[in-house]
Amino acid sequence: SDGSVIVVSFSGVPVAVVSFTSIGVAVVPFSDGSVAVVSFSGVPVAVVSFTGVAVAVVSFAGIVVGVVSFIGVPVVTV
């Protein structure tokens, strides 16, 4: 909810941008057409899906902390 932006990439190619707006909701369009809706409830937590598979869990505590992987390979750049 602080305006932070996360760029989700796969094999180094950006495929989505997660923008946490002031209302704390983000719609993430992926290059393959899949989407993920990020909403805040209590502690901000984002669950990003890539072709239906959950691949990211991003928590916010003042600053952005990203722990994201896809088949064991990091795919998010904060």
N, CA, C and O of each residue as an XYZ file, in Angstrom:
312
protein
N       0.826     -1.214      0.000
C       0.000      0.000      0.000
C       0.852      1.252      0.000
O       0.339      2.360      0.157
N       2.157      1.078     -0.176
C       3.059      2.222     -0.175
C       3.494      2.584     -1.594
O       4.437      3.356     -1.768
N       2.831      2.047     -2.596
C       3.174      2.370     -3.966
C       4.321      1.559     -4.504
O       4.824      1.836     -5.593
N       4.748      0.546     -3.746
C       5.862     -0.274     -4.193
C       5.487     -1.032     -5.466
O       4.328     -1.387     -5.677
N       6.476     -1.268     -6.295
C       6.256     -1.986     -7.541
C       7.214     -3.156     -7.606
O       8.405     -3.018     -7.328
N       6.682     -4.313     -7.978
C       7.515     -5.498     -8.149
C       7.430     -5.939     -9.602
O       6.340     -6.055    -10.162
N       8.581     -6.181    -10.206
C       8.620     -6.678    -11.571
C       8.873     -8.181    -11.529
O       9.911     -8.637    -11.049
N       7.908     -8.942    -12.040
C       8.047    -10.383    -12.074
C       8.633    -10.783    -13.413
O       8.111    -10.420    -14.467
N       9.731    -11.539    -13.362
C      10.377    -11.952    -14.597
C      10.578    -13.452    -14.610
O      10.656    -14.088    -13.559
N      10.660    -14.007    -15.790
C      10.915    -15.431    -15.966
C      12.080    -15.598    -16.919
O      12.038    -15.125    -18.055
N      13.120    -16.273    -16.453
C      14.342    -16.419    -17.247
C      14.886    -15.054    -17.647
O      15.421    -14.880    -18.742
N      14.740    -14.094    -16.748
C      15.279    -12.769    -17.004
C      14.388    -11.884    -17.841
O      14.718    -10.723    -18.081
N      13.240    -12.421    -18.300
C      12.340    -11.627    -19.131
C      11.157    -11.171    -18.301
O      10.396    -12.003    -17.806
N      10.984     -9.861    -18.135
C       9.842     -9.358    -17.353
C       8.525     -9.802    -17.978
O       8.324     -9.686    -19.187
N       7.629    -10.313    -17.133
C       6.348    -10.783    -17.645
C       5.173    -10.126    -16.938
O       4.036    -10.246    -17.396
N       5.420     -9.438    -15.839
C       4.320     -8.804    -15.114
C       4.848     -7.740    -14.185
O       5.998     -7.782    -13.748
N       3.983     -6.779    -13.889
C       4.312     -5.733    -12.930
C       3.244     -5.710    -11.859
O       2.064     -5.515    -12.152
N       3.654     -5.907    -10.619
C       2.724     -5.855     -9.486
C       2.850     -4.490     -8.838
O       3.883     -4.166     -8.253
N       1.804     -3.694     -8.943
C       1.819     -2.359     -8.362
C       0.876     -2.307     -7.177
O      -0.337     -2.442     -7.336
N       1.429     -2.111     -5.992
C       0.623     -2.036     -4.782
C       0.177     -0.588     -4.572
O       0.939      0.251     -4.091
N      -1.068     -0.322     -4.943
C      -1.569      1.046     -4.917
C      -2.026      1.429     -3.520
O      -1.940      0.639     -2.580
N      -2.507      2.647     -3.405
C      -2.925      3.148     -2.100
C      -4.101      2.357     -1.545
O      -4.293      2.309     -0.330
N      -4.893      1.732     -2.423
C      -6.032      0.946     -1.953
C      -5.633     -0.482     -1.637
O      -6.452     -1.261     -1.150
N      -4.384     -0.834     -1.909
C      -3.875     -2.136     -1.516
C      -4.385     -3.281     -2.358
O      -4.451     -4.417     -1.889
N      -4.748     -2.996     -3.603
C      -5.211     -4.060     -4.489
C      -4.514     -3.911     -5.832
O      -4.409     -2.809     -6.372
N      -4.042     -5.022     -6.360
C      -3.358     -4.968     -7.643
C      -3.839     -6.096     -8.532
O      -3.984     -7.233     -8.082
N      -4.086     -5.784     -9.792
C      -4.407     -6.792    -10.785
C      -3.181     -6.983    -11.656
O      -2.675     -6.028    -12.246
N      -2.705     -8.212    -11.737
C      -1.444     -8.488    -12.405
C      -1.686     -9.182    -13.733
O      -2.025    -10.366    -13.755
N      -1.519     -8.473    -14.834
C      -1.652     -9.129    -16.135
C      -0.341     -9.759    -16.572
O       0.698     -9.100    -16.595
N      -0.395    -11.046    -16.921
C       0.799    -11.736    -17.378
C       0.805    -11.807    -18.897
O      -0.232    -11.693    -19.549
N       2.000    -12.000    -19.441
C       2.138    -11.997    -20.883
C       1.375    -13.154    -21.520
O       1.012    -13.084    -22.695
N       1.126    -14.225    -20.749
C       0.431    -15.376    -21.310
C      -1.076    -15.299    -21.080
O      -1.805    -16.236    -21.406
N      -1.534    -14.203    -20.527
C      -2.962    -14.024    -20.352
C      -3.448    -14.346    -18.962
O      -4.544    -13.928    -18.588
N      -2.675    -15.073    -18.184
C      -3.102    -15.388    -16.832
C      -3.002    -14.150    -15.952
O      -2.200    -13.255    -16.217
N      -3.813    -14.103    -14.911
C      -3.817    -12.938    -14.038
C      -3.800    -13.368    -12.586
O      -4.140    -14.504    -12.252
N      -3.397    -12.438    -11.722
C      -3.417    -12.668    -10.287
C      -3.912    -11.403     -9.608
O      -3.489    -10.299     -9.951
N      -4.799    -11.564     -8.656
C      -5.314    -10.421     -7.911
C      -4.657    -10.393     -6.549
O      -4.747    -11.358     -5.790
N      -4.000     -9.296     -6.239
C      -3.311     -9.142     -4.965
C      -4.133     -8.228     -4.073
O      -4.409     -7.084     -4.436
N      -4.521     -8.725     -2.916
C      -5.292     -7.902     -1.983
C      -4.696     -7.983     -0.592
O      -4.024     -8.953     -0.243
N      -4.949     -6.958      0.189
C      -4.402     -6.895      1.537
C      -5.502     -7.190      2.554
O      -6.630     -6.716      2.419
N      -5.164     -7.966      3.556
C      -6.098     -8.255      4.642
C      -5.279     -8.455      5.902
O      -4.650     -9.498      6.084
N      -5.286     -7.472      6.758
C      -4.432     -7.520      7.929
C      -2.994     -7.270      7.518
O      -2.640     -6.151      7.146
N      -2.175     -8.286      7.580
C      -0.791     -8.160      7.138
C      -0.757     -8.281      5.621
O      -1.290     -9.239      5.061
N      -0.128     -7.309      4.951
C      -0.081     -7.358      3.491
C       0.635     -8.617      2.984
O       1.790     -8.869      3.327
N      -0.068     -9.391      2.170
C       0.520    -10.590      1.584
C       0.051    -10.696      0.143
O      -1.132    -10.519     -0.148
N       0.982    -10.985     -0.756
C       0.641    -11.125     -2.163
C       0.923    -12.538     -2.623
O       2.003    -13.078     -2.382
N      -0.054    -13.135     -3.287
C       0.140    -14.459     -3.866
C      -0.028    -14.330     -5.364
O      -1.132    -14.094     -5.854
N       1.063    -14.485     -6.090
C       1.058    -14.308     -7.536
C       0.989    -15.668     -8.199
O       1.701    -16.596     -7.813
N       0.135    -15.781     -9.193
C       0.017    -17.035     -9.928
C       0.608    -16.887    -11.323
O       0.478    -15.833    -11.947
N       1.246    -17.922    -11.807
C       1.795    -17.942    -13.160
C       1.299    -19.206    -13.833
O       1.725    -20.308    -13.489
N       0.396    -19.048    -14.798
C      -0.272    -20.172    -15.452
C      -0.910    -21.093    -14.415
O      -0.829    -22.318    -14.508
N      -1.551    -20.462    -13.417
C      -2.304    -21.221    -12.435
C      -1.490    -21.796    -11.306
O      -2.055    -22.393    -10.390
N      -0.186    -21.639    -11.337
C       0.664    -22.196    -10.292
C       1.163    -21.067     -9.397
O       1.744    -20.094     -9.878
N       0.935    -21.201     -8.104
C       1.413    -20.186     -7.164
C       2.931    -20.217     -7.141
O       3.531    -21.253     -6.856
N       3.549    -19.090     -7.439
C       4.998    -19.060     -7.529
C       5.612    -17.957     -6.682
O       6.835    -17.813     -6.647
N       4.776    -17.170     -5.995
C       5.346    -16.039     -5.274
C       4.584    -15.764     -4.000
O       3.354    -15.817     -3.971
N       5.318    -15.473     -2.953
C       4.721    -14.983     -1.719
C       5.532    -13.770     -1.284
O       6.696    -13.890     -0.902
N       4.907    -12.611     -1.348
C       5.609    -11.364     -1.047
C       4.962    -10.705      0.154
O       3.767    -10.410      0.145
N       5.751    -10.477      1.181
C       5.236     -9.813      2.374
C       5.841     -8.427      2.505
O       6.990     -8.202      2.124
N       5.064     -7.503      3.045
C       5.533     -6.143      3.224
C       5.556     -5.781      4.704
O       4.576     -5.986      5.421
N       6.678     -5.244      5.148
C       6.797     -4.788      6.533
C       7.627     -3.505      6.519
O       8.789     -3.499      6.924
N       7.022     -2.437      6.053
C       7.759     -1.192      5.906
C       8.486     -1.146      4.575
O       8.232     -0.278      3.739
N       9.396     -2.097      4.392
C      10.099     -2.194      3.121
C       9.691     -3.486      2.429
O       9.149     -4.399      3.053
N       9.955     -3.545      1.153
C       9.540     -4.709      0.381
C      10.471     -5.877      0.652
O      11.694     -5.739      0.614
N       9.871     -7.035      0.927
C      10.643     -8.261      1.098
C      10.069     -9.301      0.157
O       8.917     -9.709      0.299
N      10.871     -9.729     -0.804
C      10.382    -10.687     -1.779
C      11.081    -12.016     -1.675
O      12.309    -12.092     -1.715
N      10.289    -13.076     -1.541
C      10.818    -14.431     -1.558
C      10.032    -15.174     -2.621
O       8.997    -15.780     -2.342
N      10.536    -15.120     -3.839
C       9.782    -15.633     -4.966
C      10.648    -16.577     -5.784
O      11.814    -16.294     -6.058
N      10.066    -17.689     -6.164
C      10.805    -18.634     -6.994
C       9.852    -19.367     -7.919
O       8.659    -19.472     -7.636
N      10.375    -19.869     -9.013
C       9.610    -20.663     -9.963
C      10.465    -21.859    -10.339
O      11.463    -21.737    -11.050
N      10.048    -23.023     -9.844
C      10.852    -24.240    -10.009
C      12.242    -24.015     -9.438
O      13.245    -24.411    -10.032
N      12.288    -23.364     -8.261
C      13.549    -23.175     -7.565
C      14.405    -22.050     -8.104
O      15.491    -21.794     -7.583
N      13.935    -21.372     -9.142
C      14.721    -20.281     -9.721
C      14.059    -18.958     -9.389
O      12.865    -18.793     -9.641
N      14.803    -18.005     -8.826
C      14.215    -16.707     -8.519
C      13.647    -16.045     -9.765
O      14.292    -16.007    -10.812
N      12.427    -15.522     -9.638
C      11.795    -14.914    -10.797
C      11.254    -13.523    -10.506
O      10.525    -12.951    -11.316
N      11.610    -12.982     -9.352
C      11.117    -11.650     -9.028
C      12.268    -10.710     -8.716
O      13.243    -11.090     -8.067
N      12.139     -9.483     -9.186
C      13.123     -8.450     -8.882
C      12.441     -7.339     -8.109
O      11.468     -6.757     -8.588
N      12.937     -7.039     -6.925
C      12.323     -5.996     -6.107
C      13.042     -4.675     -6.372
O      12.689     -3.652     -5.786
